[in-house]
């Protein structure tokens, strides 16, 4: 334990320590149903679902999973954008005793296969347009059953009739799936299954609720094991931080994807804990988001800097009423001060920067929403969260002002990495979780991130791991050497650039590489820029110096700004 100097900065409304109930995550939905059965829980594109409807639909899904042989601890993948089915399935898997494996709908076959193999998922729920992708990897995974749904399934009339034509025009194909064999239709499950409560014993501190995949520069993506206690604790901390928000009155804008742990905690779970209404958008579209805020009056808008920047740069922002917004927690990337100030001026609400990682459920630090904020800081640790700056060489706790690695302790810190005991052991030192980020703490207990120890790229709030992109590039027969780095981007924060050395006698164009990468990587991971070189900078032992290339890009930017 440290002396937690930051506690002196806490406003009196925020307790220094909280009480955490020994309950599984899905108990929060049960309470919502019991307390406000007829209150709207989910709004999606003109369709409303009450707490009763979400609760009963989740139980139907849970019972069907049990019929399919899902037992306590089995993994069930959810490959959906934000939609009612994503909410129902998330709580349904937990009611059944399963472990949710959140899967990005943008994943290619290669990425999907890896995650399904590593997690050992028995069942996957996905959109109809993803069905062809899933069928191609089925035999190389442990998936026994596939459940298919469609966006139109929860659209009101006449949108539900029109949407299939829009989808066919958008994707160039339509998919027809039948309810037979190992393929099941979500609509049939909802139509035929009973909403019977299931009694599964839980140990909230030990039982895993979620496998959330994250990556790194040292290998393939890893499944982060987050327990029921991890998620309930982090959501409770968020609730305490937002002390002006009232039970049963808040409207959450659900535009952060639920397959990202940040959107899951701050909307999918917190909204249910607060008996609020979540207004869901399947993807971030600037104009659609502005229209949604204007019409549905959300009070809370968790997001990423690119979202706030996109809204502020829309030429017609003045036509929309954004004054309903009380508070926004910005995460996933650094928040520019000018964006914070401009957004607050337009909305009249508060926008504050926070910090966290998948391994911490995810939030550990945030600036005060209605208290003292420090520009450029990620804020102070949340209640019951301890943080220090460690010297990388020997693990010594450093004094204020000195730069080292940020390390965390708290009830939101993961149980470990799925089936990777060695990686787990390397990530903890004397009980401290090592974030891999370099930073410092000031005399008042405010923390600052100065650089990432890891070479992870954060582009538009998405985590991109250079090694993963490099592995795809190295499989191209024209490439001899390559290295991928994040370079400054005014909109995405960072974007992906690949530096390439071609094999002698071989040639390939940027357009050809772009097409190749799009076949093997999710769109957000595909390099935006390619630079062909005769050689790459290396150490004496032949290790490519990625940081040298990053510094070159920063220098180019400075020179351009000077001109």
Secondary structure, DSSP 4 states (H G I P E B T S, - for coil): ----GGGGGS-TTS-SS----S--TTHHHHHHHHH-TTSEEEEETTEEEEHHHHHHHHHHHHHHHHHTT--TT-EEEEE--SSHHHHHHHHHHHHTT-EEEE--TT--HHHHHHHHHHHT-SEEEEEGGGHHHHHHHGGGS---EEEEE-GGGGPPTTHHHHHHHHHHHHHS------SBTTEEEHHHHHHH-----------TTTSEEEEEEEEETTEEEEEEEEEHHHHHHHHHHHHHHTTT--TTT-EEEE-S-TTSHHHIIIIIIHHHHTT-EEEE-SS--HHHHHHHHHHH--SB--EEHHHHHHHHT-TTGGGS--TT--EEEEESS---HHHHHHHHHHHSSEEEEEEEEGGGTEEEEE--SSS---TT--BEEPTT-EEEEE-TTT-PBPPTT--EEEEEESTTS-SEETT-HHHHHHHEETTEEEEEEEEEE-TTS-EEEEEESS--EEETTEEE-HHHHHHHHHTSTTEEEEEEEEEEETTTEEEEEEEEEEPTT----HHHHHHHHHHHS-GGGS-SEEEE-S---B-TTS-B-HHHHHHHHHHHHHHHHH-
